[in-house]
Amino acid sequence: MSQQKGTIGVTTENIFPVIKKFLYSDHEIFLRELVSNAIDATQKLRTLSSFGEFKGELGDMNVRVSVDKESGTLTVSDHGIGMTAEDIDKYINQIAFSGAEEFLAKYKDKAEAIIGHFGLGFYSAFMVAKKVEIRSLSYKEGAEAVKWECDGSPEYTMEATEKAERGTDIILYIDEDNKEFLEQARIDTLLKKYCRFLPVPVISGKEQEWKDGKYVDTDRDKVINATEPLWTRKPADLTDDDYRKFYHELYPGQEDPLFWIHLNVDYPFNLTGILYFPKIKNNFDIRKDRIQLYCNQVYVTDSVEGVVPEFMMLLQGVIDSPDIPLNVSRSYLQSDTAVKKISGYITKKVADRLDSIYKNDRKEYEQKWDDIKIFIEYGMLTDDKFRDVAMKFVLVQDTDHKYYTLDEYKTLIESTQTDKEGDLVYLYATDPVAQYNYIKAATDRGYNVLLMDGQLDSHFISMLESKLEKSRFVRVDSDVVDNLIPKENKKDVDLTEQQRNILSTLFRTTVPKVDKAEFLVSFEALNPDANPILITQNEYMRRMKDMAAMQPGMAFYGELPDSYSLIVNTESPVIKKITADADNALAAKVTPLDETIKADNDKIKAMRDGAKDGKLSNDEQGQVTNLEQNVEHARNEQTKLIREYGAEQPLVKQVLDLALLANGLLKGEALSNFIARSVELLKK
């Protein structure tokens, strides 16, 4: 054929500036595109041969990537079907590209949407090349080899040439800004990233060996890829060791996975792959690069947020589907219906696999529970469909380290832990060492206590409360044991108003200072054998603070001081003695002040009640102010008397410190004083 000159069939001359500008950030993708085209050409010839449409020898069916640093070229060669001049004119010279202005407006900064969607895979070469040359010989009998050349403008030349072997060579003359693509190591890195599992051998350079103190090339071709990755094979043909070996190829240096799921479906979409459960424990870390997405064994991305639910970002492995295009944008993944179906299928397969292990090998499932717990809880918190299935195989663990399903645990506790309103109360602890006394008090009462010390357990508990009917979770140290599961009406506290006032002030003013903590004194008539004073923490506020530690939006709760209830057991013999001693020492001094406070408050009330239209005159307001000052003075006098008395009472200090010590709140100077006081009390 004579030399042909022409203009590439586009409706704008902006095609090459667009490619260079808007695809520049993804410029390494050109190699994937060119190698993928070469693989397609090779596979097409194999198909034609299998149908008898090509009767020649297939020969060496591989793809070769060659770097020539001296000439500044990078060449991708195949021995596939090749192209005639007509083929080049049809597939290279005529680009299905129209509406340039609309295109630029719609796809600006969306490089991945340009490639593939507009058939521009080959033209991605111009991101890194100042000139591209095609040399091709078609498989068709009597075909003439053809050479096509373009310098990055719409102008091209095409002419006959000499080529001994069937197939296509794409020769890139690398431009000055992209000399990195003339480095063998850089090319090998990209090929291993994008092409390591392609179905046709990809050759890049030569194998090397150590000789005379350095690595030197051998005469053996270096094959980059494994043409039959594990996910393309039948599960029945694979052993556990095969799966583990493949896992370590994907993720060198990691521990063996717990188990895996082999995905294989061909309707209503095509999907293969292997997902591994790594050991997660509590190092909660959702990364975007754990699962690799492939399209017909061509690497697409490791950002698979749209393909798998968020909680499955904790898994590792590969997914391969021809129904997901090679070049996808994030918005495409999130909106495409086929992708949503794939996501739902993967969720179901993962749930089925977990259910199968639970049903078929309960012992193994329990042994692995601590490693998979965070994955299952996170899935139940973020995916409603997974949660509904997982409710039957999620486990809870008690403080005796026994595991139960939710149904099993309900059966275990419903006879003993149902309160007077008919609600089932799930008691739980978050720190079995710090909360030991509370756990023991509950178990001595015949209750069972769950261990909920996981990173997500505060959120998980709230979710369970919303799903389990007539049920609530109560932390074992949130109240005295008698109140954790109310069975009957409380016994009345046998204290006079003055005794309540004296004891409340006595303990409130004597308790040592605890950083970022507030104590509210209350009274309960508990078992005489129970501790004289118990310290509990409000369940709601504690949960809010726990959640605040994980959710920045709840930081307000995290800044609030810890609020504790200091519960005085009025039936304790020790408290009875403290009450009697305080009565004897303080009643005579406190009573006149009480009477003054009551009398002045009565006067204030009478004046406010008798005010016309609810408004006091200036004279009346002055009298009320004086009376209020008198009341405040009397209260201050009371507080001073009681505080001075408490400072001289080692028994009061001792019961307070014991309560603080039981909750891990006694530290520093207060702890040192407690030890010294305990030694003195032992001497008596």
C-alpha positions in Angstrom: 0.0 0.0 0.0 1.1 3.5 -0.6 1.6 5.9 2.3 -1.7 7.2 3.6 -2.0 10.5 5.4 -5.1 11.7 7.2 -6.7 13.3 10.2 -8.0 11.2 13.1 -11.8 11.2 13.0 -12.7 13.3 15.9 -15.0 16.3 16.1 -12.4 18.4 17.9 -8.7 18.9 17.8 -8.6 19.0 21.6 -8.4 15.3 22.0 -4.7 15.1 22.8 -4.5 18.1 25.2 -7.5 16.6 27.0 -5.7 13.2 27.3 -2.5 14.8 28.6 -4.2 17.3 30.9 -7.1 15.4 32.4 -5.5 12.0 32.5 -2.1 13.2 33.8 -2.6 12.3 37.4 -3.4 8.7 36.3 -0.7 8.5 33.7 0.7 5.2 34.8 -2.6 3.6 33.7 -1.4 3.7 30.1 0.6 0.5 30.6 -2.4 -1.4 31.9 -4.4 -0.3 28.9 -1.8 -1.3 26.3 -1.1 -4.6 28.0 -4.8 -5.3 28.3 -5.3 -4.6 24.6 -2.4 -7.0 23.8 -4.0 -9.7 26.0 -7.4 -9.2 24.2 -5.7 -9.7 20.8 -4.0 -12.9 22.1 -7.2 -14.3 23.6 -9.2 -13.5 20.4 -6.8 -15.5 18.3 -7.1 -18.5 20.7 -10.9 -18.2 20.3 -10.7 -18.1 16.5 -8.4 -21.1 16.6 -10.7 -23.1 18.9 -13.6 -22.5 16.4 -11.4 -23.5 13.5 -11.5 -20.0 11.9 -7.7 -19.8 12.3 -5.9 -22.9 11.2 -2.3 -21.8 11.6 0.1 -22.5 14.4 -0.5 -20.4 17.5 3.1 -20.4 18.4 4.5 -18.4 21.3 1.4 -16.8 22.8 2.6 -14.2 25.2 2.9 -10.4 25.7 6.3 -8.8 25.9 7.1 -5.4 27.3 10.5 -4.1 26.3 12.4 -1.0 27.5 15.1 0.5 25.2 16.6 3.3 27.2 19.1 4.3 24.5 16.4 4.9 21.9 13.9 6.2 24.4 11.2 3.7 23.6 8.9 1.4 25.4 7.3 -1.4 23.4 4.3 -3.6 24.1 4.3 -6.6 21.7 1.8 -9.5 21.2 1.3 -12.4 18.9 -2.4 -12.1 18.7 -4.8 -11.4 15.8 -2.9 -8.4 14.5 -4.5 -5.6 12.4 -4.9 -4.8 8.7 -4.8 -1.2 7.4 -8.6 -1.4 7.4 -8.7 -2.5 11.0 -6.4 0.4 12.0 -8.5 2.8 10.1 -11.7 1.5 11.8 -10.4 1.1 15.4 -7.6 3.7 15.7 -8.4 6.5 13.2 -12.1 6.7 13.9 -12.6 7.6 17.6 -16.2 7.4 18.9 -16.0 10.9 20.3 -18.5 13.7 19.9 -19.8 16.7 21.8 -16.3 17.9 22.9 -17.5 20.9 25.0 -20.1 18.7 26.8 -17.5 16.1 27.4 -15.0 18.6 28.9 -17.7 20.0 31.2 -18.9 16.6 32.3 -15.7 14.7 32.7 -13.3 17.3 33.9 -11.0 15.9 36.6 -12.6 12.4 36.2 -9.8 10.6 34.4 -11.2 7.2 34.9 -14.5 8.1 33.3 -12.6 9.2 30.1 -10.7 6.0 29.5 -12.8 3.0 28.5 -16.1 4.9 28.4 -15.0 6.5 25.1 -12.7 3.7 23.8 -9.6 5.7 24.5 -7.5 2.9 26.0 -4.9 3.0 23.2 -4.8 6.8 23.3 -3.7 6.8 26.9 -0.3 6.1 25.5 -0.1 9.8 24.6 0.0 10.7 28.3 3.6 9.7 28.3 4.7 9.6 24.7 5.6 12.3 22.2 5.1 9.8 19.4 3.4 6.5 19.1 4.0 3.9 16.4 2.0 0.8 15.6 3.5 -2.1 13.6 1.0 -4.9 12.9 0.5 -8.0 10.8 -3.0 -9.6 10.8 -3.5 -13.3 11.2 -5.6 -13.2 8.0 -4.1 -15.1 5.1 -2.2 -12.9 2.6 -2.4 -9.9 5.0 0.1 -7.1 4.5 2.0 -5.6 7.5 1.1 -2.0 8.2 2.8 0.8 10.1 0.9 3.7 11.7 2.5 6.7 13.3 1.2 9.8 15.1 3.0 12.5 17.0 0.2 13.5 19.4 -1.7 15.7 17.0 -4.8 14.6 14.9 -2.4 14.1 12.0 -1.2 10.5 11.3 0.6 8.5 8.6 0.0 4.9 7.7 1.9 2.8 5.2 3.0 -0.8 4.4 6.0 -2.2 6.2 7.9 -5.4 6.8 7.0 -7.6 9.8 8.0 -11.2 10.1 5.6 -12.4 12.8 1.9 -12.1 13.3 0.7 -9.7 16.0 1.1 -6.1 17.0 3.9 -3.9 18.4 3.0 -0.6 20.1 6.1 1.5 20.3 6.0 4.6 22.6 8.7 7.3 22.2 8.6 8.5 25.8 8.6 12.3 26.3 11.0 14.2 28.4 8.6 14.5 31.4 8.1 10.8 31.7 11.6 9.3 31.5 10.7 7.2 34.6 9.0 4.8 32.2 12.3 3.9 30.6 13.5 2.4 33.9 13.0 -1.4 34.0 12.3 -1.4 37.7 9.5 1.1 37.3 7.9 -0.9 34.5 8.2 -4.1 36.5 6.5 -2.4 39.5 3.6 -1.3 37.4 3.2 -4.7 35.6 3.2 -6.4 39.0 0.5 -4.0 40.2 -1.8 -4.1 37.2 -0.9 -7.3 35.4 0.2 -9.9 37.9 -2.8 -12.2 37.3 -3.4 -11.7 33.6 -4.4 -14.9 31.7 -1.5 -14.6 29.2 2.2 -14.7 30.2 3.6 -11.1 30.3 7.3 -11.0 29.8 9.4 -8.0 31.0 13.2 -8.2 30.7 15.3 -11.2 31.9 15.6 -13.1 35.1 18.6 -12.1 37.1 21.1 -13.9 39.3 23.9 -12.8 41.6 27.3 -13.0 40.0 30.6 -11.4 40.8 29.1 -9.2 43.4 26.2 -7.9 41.4 22.9 -9.0 39.8 23.3 -9.8 36.1 20.7 -10.8 33.4 20.4 -14.4 32.4 19.0 -15.7 29.1 15.7 -16.6 30.8 12.7 -14.4 30.2 11.1 -12.9 33.3 7.4 -13.7 33.5 5.6 -11.1 35.6 2.3 -12.8 36.1 0.6 -15.9 37.3 -1.8 -16.9 34.5 -4.1 -19.0 36.6 -4.7 -17.3 40.0 -6.4 -19.2 42.7 -9.8 -17.6 42.3 -10.1 -18.9 38.7 -9.8 -22.5 39.8 -12.5 -24.8 41.2 -12.7 -24.9 45.1 -12.8 -28.7 44.9 -9.4 -28.7 43.3 -7.8 -26.6 46.1 -6.4 -27.4 49.5 -6.3 -25.3 52.6 -2.6 -24.9 52.0 -3.3 -23.5 48.5 -5.5 -20.8 50.0 -3.0 -19.9 52.7 -0.1 -19.8 50.2 -2.1 -17.5 47.9 -3.0 -15.3 50.9 0.7 -14.9 51.8 1.5 -14.0 48.1 -1.1 -11.2 48.4 -0.1 -10.1 51.9 3.5 -11.1 52.7 4.5 -11.2 56.3 1.0 -11.5 57.8 -0.3 -14.3 60.1 -2.4 -17.0 58.6 -6.0 -16.0 57.9 -8.7 -17.4 60.1 -10.7 -18.7 57.2 -11.8 -17.7 53.7 -14.7 -17.6 51.2 -14.4 -18.6 47.6 -16.8 -16.6 45.5 -18.1 -18.1 42.2 -21.3 -17.1 40.5 -22.3 -16.7 36.9 -25.9 -15.5 37.2 -27.4 -12.9 37.3 -23.9 -11.5 37.1 -20.3 -12.9 36.8 -18.2 -12.8 39.9 -15.3 -14.8 41.2 -12.8 -14.1 44.0 -11.5 -15.1 47.4 -12.1 -13.1 50.6 -10.0 -13.8 53.6 -10.8 -13.1 57.3 -7.5 -11.8 58.8 -6.9 -11.7 62.6 -8.4 -8.3 63.5 -8.9 -8.3 67.2 -9.3 -4.8 68.6 -6.9 -2.9 66.3 -9.9 -1.5 64.6 -8.7 -0.1 61.2 -10.8 0.3 58.1 -8.4 0.6 55.2 -9.3 1.2 51.6 -6.7 -1.1 50.1 -7.4 -4.5 51.7 -9.5 -5.9 48.8 -8.3 -5.7 45.2 -10.8 -5.4 42.4 -10.1 -7.1 39.0 -11.9 -7.2 35.7 -11.1 -10.4 33.8 -7.9 -10.7 35.8 -6.9 -7.1 35.0 -6.3 -5.0 38.2 -8.8 -2.2 38.4 -8.5 -0.6 41.9 -8.1 -1.3 45.6 -10.7 1.3 46.5 -13.8 -0.9 46.6 -16.1 1.2 48.8 -18.9 0.9 46.3 -18.5 -2.8 45.6 -18.5 -4.2 49.1 -20.3 -2.9 52.2 -18.2 -0.7 54.5 -17.8 -3.3 57.2 -16.2 -5.7 54.8 -13.3 -3.3 54.4 -11.9 -5.3 57.3 -11.6 -8.3 55.0 -8.7 -9.0 52.6 -8.6 -10.7 49.2 -9.6 -10.3 45.6 -12.9 -9.8 43.6 -13.0 -10.3 39.9 -16.0 -9.4 37.8 -16.3 -8.5 34.1 -19.6 -6.8 35.0 -17.6 -4.0 36.6 -15.8 -2.0 33.8 -12.1 -1.6 33.8 -12.3 2.1 34.3 -14.8 3.1 37.0 -15.4 6.2 39.0 -16.5 6.3 42.6 -19.9 7.7 41.8 -20.3 5.0 39.2 -19.7 2.3 41.7 -22.2 3.8 44.2 -25.0 4.2 41.6 -24.7 1.2 39.3 -27.4 -1.5 39.9 -25.1 -4.4 38.9 -22.6 -3.3 41.5 -25.3 -3.1 44.1 -26.4 -6.6 43.3 -22.8 -7.8 43.6 -22.5 -6.0 47.0 -25.6 -7.8 48.2 -24.4 -11.1 47.0 -21.0 -10.8 48.8 -22.8 -9.8 52.0 -25.0 -12.9 51.8 -22.0 -15.2 51.0 -20.1 -13.9 54.0 -23.1 -14.3 56.3 -23.7 -17.8 55.0 -20.0 -18.7 55.6 -20.1 -17.5 59.1 -23.4 -19.3 59.8 -21.9 -22.5 58.3 -18.9 -22.5 60.6 -21.1 -21.7 63.6 -23.4 -24.7 62.8 -20.8 -27.2 61.7 -18.0 -26.6 64.1 -19.2 -24.6 67.2 -15.9 -25.2 69.0 -13.8 -23.7 66.1 -16.2 -20.8 65.9 -15.8 -20.0 69.6 -12.0 -20.3 69.4 -12.0 -17.7 66.6 -14.7 -15.5 68.1 -12.3 -13.0 69.7 -10.7 -12.4 66.3 -13.9 -12.0 64.3 -16.1 -10.3 66.9 -15.3 -6.8 65.8 -16.0 -7.6 62.2 -19.5 -9.1 63.0 -20.4 -6.3 65.4 -19.3 -3.7 62.9 -21.3 -5.4 60.2 -24.4 -5.6 62.4 -24.1 -1.9 63.3 -23.7 -0.7 59.7 -25.7 -3.1 57.5 -29.3 -4.0 58.4 -29.5 -7.1 56.2 -26.3 -8.5 57.6 -27.5 -7.7 61.1 -30.8 -9.6 60.7 -28.9 -12.7 59.6 -26.2 -12.4 62.1 -28.6 -12.2 65.1 -28.6 -16.0 65.1 -24.9 -16.6 65.1 -23.5 -13.6 67.0 -22.1 -14.7 70.4 -21.9 -13.1 73.8 -19.3 -14.1 76.4 -19.8 -14.0 80.2 -17.3 -13.4 82.9 -16.7 -17.1 83.2 -15.6 -17.1 79.5 -18.5 -19.2 78.3 -20.1 -18.3 74.9 -23.8 -18.1 74.1 -25.9 -17.1 71.2 -28.5 -14.4 72.0 -31.3 -17.0 72.1 -29.2 -19.3 74.4 -28.4 -16.5 76.7 -32.0 -15.4 77.0 -33.0 -18.9 78.0 -30.2 -18.9 80.6 -31.1 -15.7 82.4 -34.9 -15.1 81.9 -35.8 -17.0 85.1 -33.5 -15.0 87.4 -33.0 -11.7 85.6 -36.5 -10.6 84.8 -37.5 -7.5 86.8 -40.9 -6.8 88.4 -42.0 -5.0 85.2 -41.3 -8.2 83.1 -38.2 -6.7 81.4 -35.2 -8.9 80.9 -32.0 -7.3 82.4 -28.7 -8.1 80.8 -25.9 -7.4 83.3 -22.5 -6.7 81.9 -19.0 -5.6 82.9 -16.3 -3.8 80.9 -13.3 -4.5 83.1 -13.5 -7.8 85.1 -10.6 -6.7 87.3 -11.7 -3.2 88.2 -15.3 -4.3 88.6 -14.6 -7.6 90.4 -16.5 -6.7 93.6 -19.6 -5.8 91.6 -19.4 -8.9 89.5 -19.0 -11.0 92.6 -22.0 -9.4 94.3 -24.1 -10.1 91.2 -23.0 -13.7 90.7 -23.4 -14.4 94.5 -27.0 -13.2 94.0 -27.4 -15.9 91.2 -27.1 -13.5 88.3 -24.9 -14.0 85.2 -22.7 -11.1 84.0 -21.6 -10.6 80.4 -18.2 -9.3 79.5 -18.6 -6.4 77.0 -15.1 -5.0 76.7 -14.8 -4.7 73.0 -14.1 -1.5 71.1 -17.6 -1.4 69.6 -19.5 -2.8 72.5 -21.0 0.4 73.8 -22.6 0.9 70.4 -23.4 -2.8 70.0 -25.3 -2.7 73.4 -27.5 0.2 72.2 -28.3 -1.7 69.0 -29.3 -4.9 70.9 -31.5 -2.9 73.2 -33.4 -1.5 70.2 -33.8 -5.0 68.7 -34.5 -7.3 71.7 -38.0 -6.9 73.0 -38.5 -5.9 76.7 -34.8 -6.0 77.4 -32.2 -3.6 78.7 -28.5 -3.7 79.4 -27.2 -2.5 82.8 -23.6 -2.3 83.7 -22.9 -4.2 86.9 -21.4 -1.2 88.7 -24.1 1.2 87.7 -26.1 0.6 90.9 -26.1 -1.5 94.1 -26.9 -5.2 93.4 -30.4 -4.9 95.0 -31.3 -2.2 92.4 -29.8 -3.8 89.3 -32.8 -6.0 88.7 -35.7 -4.6 90.8 -37.8 -7.4 92.1 -39.9 -5.7 94.7 -40.5 -2.3 96.3 -37.4 -0.9 98.1 -37.3 -0.9 101.9 -37.7 2.6 103.4 -34.7 4.4 104.7 -35.0 4.9 108.5 -33.4 8.3 108.9 -34.8 11.6 110.1 -34.5 14.7 107.9 -31.8 16.0 110.2 -29.9 12.7 110.1 -30.0 12.8 106.3 -28.7 16.3 106.3 -25.9 15.5 108.7 -24.8 12.3 106.9 -25.0 13.8 103.5 -22.9 16.8 104.4 -20.5 14.6 106.4 -19.7 12.3 103.5 -19.8 15.0 100.8 -17.3 17.2 102.7 -15.0 14.4 103.8 -14.6 12.4 100.5 -11.2 13.0 99.0 -10.9 15.1 95.8 -10.9 13.0 92.6 -9.9 14.6 89.4 -12.8 15.3 87.0 -15.3 13.6 89.3 -18.5 14.6 91.1 -20.2 12.7 93.9 -23.9 12.8 94.8 -24.8 11.3 98.1 -27.9 9.1 98.4 -29.3 6.6 100.9 -30.5 3.0 100.5 -31.6 0.4 103.0 -29.6 -2.5 101.7 -28.5 -5.9 103.1 -26.7 -5.3 106.4 -23.8 -7.5 105.1 -23.3 -5.3 102.1 -20.6 -2.6 102.0 -21.3 0.5 104.1 -20.8 2.7 101.1 -21.0 1.8 97.4 -20.0 4.0 94.5 -21.9 3.6 91.2 -21.9 5.5 87.9 -25.0 6.7 86.0 -25.6 4.3 83.1 -26.8 6.8 80.6 -24.0 9.4 81.2 -21.3 6.7 81.2 -22.5 5.3 77.9 -22.5 8.8 76.4 -18.9 9.3 77.5 -17.9 5.9 76.1 -19.4 6.8 72.7 -17.9 10.2 72.8 -14.5 8.6 72.9 -15.2 7.1 69.4 -17.4 9.8 67.9 -15.9 13.3 67.6 -19.5 14.7 67.2 -20.2 13.7 70.8 -17.1 15.4 72.3 -19.5 17.5 74.5 -20.2 14.4 76.7 -16.5 13.6 76.9 -15.7 16.9 78.5 -18.3 16.5 81.2 -17.0 15.4 84.7 -17.7 11.8 85.7 -20.8 11.7 87.9 -20.8 9.1 90.6 -23.5 8.1 93.1 -22.1 7.7 96.6 -24.7 5.3 98.1 -24.8 5.0 101.9 -26.2 1.7 103.2 -28.2 2.7 106.1 -28.7 -0.9 107.3 -24.9 -1.4 107.6 -23.8 -1.7 111.3 -20.9 0.6 110.5 -23.2 3.3 109.1 -25.5 2.9 112.1 -22.6 3.6 114.4 -21.4 6.6 112.3 -25.0 7.9 112.4 -25.3 7.5 116.2 -21.9 9.1 116.9 -22.8 12.1 114.6 -26.1 12.5 116.3 -24.5 12.6 119.7 -21.8 15.0 118.6 -23.7 17.4 116.3 -27.5 17.3 117.0 -27.3 19.9 119.8 -25.3 22.3 117.6 -27.2 21.6 114.4 -30.7 21.7 115.7 -30.8 25.5 116.5 -29.4 26.2 113.0 -32.0 23.9 111.5 -34.7 25.8 113.4 -33.3 29.2 112.2 -33.2 28.0 108.6 -36.8 26.7 108.8 -38.1 29.8 110.4 -36.5 32.1 108.0 -37.5 30.1 105.0 -41.1 30.1 106.3 -41.0 33.9 106.5 -39.6 34.2 103.0 -42.4 31.9 101.6 -45.1 33.9 103.5 -43.8 37.2 102.1 -43.6 35.9 98.5 -47.1 34.3 98.8 -48.6 37.5 100.2 -47.0 39.8 97.6 -49.5 41.8 95.5 -49.5 40.6 91.9 -46.5 38.4 92.8 -44.3 41.5 93.1 -42.5 42.5 96.3 -42.1 46.1 97.3 -38.5 47.5 97.7 -38.8 47.2 101.4 -40.1 43.7 101.3 -37.4 42.7 98.8 -34.8 44.1 101.2 -36.3 41.9 104.1 -36.3 38.8 101.9 -32.7 39.4 100.9 -31.6 39.7 104.5 -33.5 36.5 105.4 -31.9 34.6 102.5 -28.5 35.8 103.7 -29.3 34.5 107.2 -30.3 31.1 105.8 -27.1 30.9 103.8 -25.1 31.9 106.8 -26.8 29.2 108.9 -26.2 26.6 106.3 -22.5 27.5 106.0 -22.3 27.3 109.8 -23.8 23.8 109.7 -21.4 22.7 106.9 -18.5 24.0 108.8 -19.5 22.2 112.0 -20.0 18.9 110.2 -16.8 19.2 108.1 -14.7 19.9 111.2 -16.3 17.0 112.9 -15.7 14.7 109.9 -12.0 15.7 109.7 -11.5 14.1 113.2 -13.4 10.8 112.4 -11.1 8.1 111.0 -14.1 5.7 110.6 -15.9 8.1 108.2 -12.7 8.5 106.2 -12.1 4.8 106.2 -15.5 3.8 104.8 -15.2 6.4 102.1 -11.7 5.4 101.1 -12.7 1.7 101.0 -15.5 2.6 98.6 -13.1 4.7 96.4 -10.5 1.9 96.5 -13.1 -0.7 95.3 -13.7 1.5 92.2 -10.0 2.3 91.4 -10.6 6.0 92.4 -8.3 6.2 95.4 -4.9 7.5 94.3 -1.9 9.6 95.2 -2.0 11.4 98.6 -5.4 10.0 99.4 -4.2 6.4 98.9 -1.2 7.1 101.1 -3.3 8.5 103.9 -5.6 5.5 103.7 -2.7 3.1 104.1 -1.3 5.1 107.1 -4.8 5.3 108.7 -5.3 1.5 108.2 -2.1 0.8 110.0 -3.1 3.0 112.9 -6.6 1.3 113.1 -4.9 -2.1 113.2 -2.9 -1.1 116.3 -6.0 -0.4 118.3 
